[in-house]
Amino acid sequence: MEKHFKDLFKEHELPFDPAAWEQFSKRLDVVMPIKKGNSNWKWYLGGMAILLSVIGLVWNLSSKNAGTNDSTSTSSTATEARNSESNEMNPASESTGLEPSGSIIKTDELNGSTQTASTEQVQENTLPENNSSNDPVSDKAGTRVNTISENSDPQKNSDPIVSGTNGTTVYPTVKDLCEGESIWIKNENSQDLFITDNSKVYPISAGKRINFNGENPGNYYFGHTVNGKIQYSKTPDFKVKEGIKADFSIDTDTKYEQGIPTITLQASSTENATYSWKIEGSKSDLKGKEVKAHLYQKGNYDVVLTAEPKDNSCPASIKKQVNIEDDYNLLAVNSFWPNSSDPRNATFMPFALKERSVDFTMLIIDPTNGVTLFETNDATNGWTGINKTNGQLVDANKTYIWIVRIKNPLPDEKAEYKGTIVRLP
């Protein structure tokens, strides 16, 4: 094409008009009159030169366009002839552009040449640059398509399945659990995962996590959807190990020991283990195969025993419930009889204070005016019904308030107890 343009400019000549030259020649012998001031002759010559240049440029462009059209027409005609010849030889390639051997015909419209490329080469050139060259199959977006068969192991295969936006499906790494142990498992993939022990399935949505509880001992497998079916690993991804057996008994027959509410807990396991106890709402740290628990408020309490084997195998836990029927209130009576011949009935002192070794202060208060009628810190010195302000016996059949403040309460025990007492006649 470049050579063609050079030849056109080399052979080009401006058209010659004899009449124009003759008219111009006559002007050469004429003597121009001398005028004062500037002459306009130079403007005439300049305008004529510009006109001649424009005429030559227009002619040149017209000639070039005509040559290009001729060349294009010639190339197109040659291409059509070759395509027609190819179609006659191979009718199947007329609509698909594929030869029987699986090739694609590509035509260079500039030089009229024809090139042939294999189908595989053309497909590779249409893939995104970031597509891995060792991927077995690729779609238009460059995301690998799962080609692992149903008999293959999706977890152990050396070429992991690719899916989702991050390009890989990865199973979480989970350590072996002990029976009853819980752990958070997160699915980092863009597709759902599943966990099974061949009896129950635990789904994990894409990008979410679950709190998995190893309630059933056994082997667990990860899986994901392949061609509409869940495919699991052939070998276990983690296991839930069975713990030792543990049990305990609750003895509620002995309700009080030395004036303190007491529940006896006895582990019945024969394993070589250490035992720890946790009671709902209690801060006490109880350890041992047999322990004494002190519960001061009525209600139902969950008691959990944990047995930890000394060989570092999985521990075991068991939970039971114990019921406390009454609030602990120092085992105080609600009436006394100062005129009784029995000293136990003639004075008032909460029974637990007589049994316990504890520092305390007890007050007896008249509810009508708030006056303190009696005060002591000696468990052997009970109230006999005497008002210390006047030395007289208080009115009979009247309710009075007692308050006991303990200076060194036991764990989980409150520091102050209250109640009422009535003086009988």
Helices and strands as residue ranges (DSSP letters): H 2-10, H 18-28, H 41-89, H 93-96, E 103-107, E 114-118, H 119-126, E 177-178, E 182-186, E 193-196, E 201-204, E 209-213, E 218-226, E 229-232, E 238-241, E 248-251, E 256-257, E 260-261, E 263-267, E 273-279, E 286-287, E 290-293, E 299-309, E 316-324, E 335-336, H 343-346, H 351-355, E 360-365, E 372-376, E 386-387, E 392-393, E 399-406, E 416-423
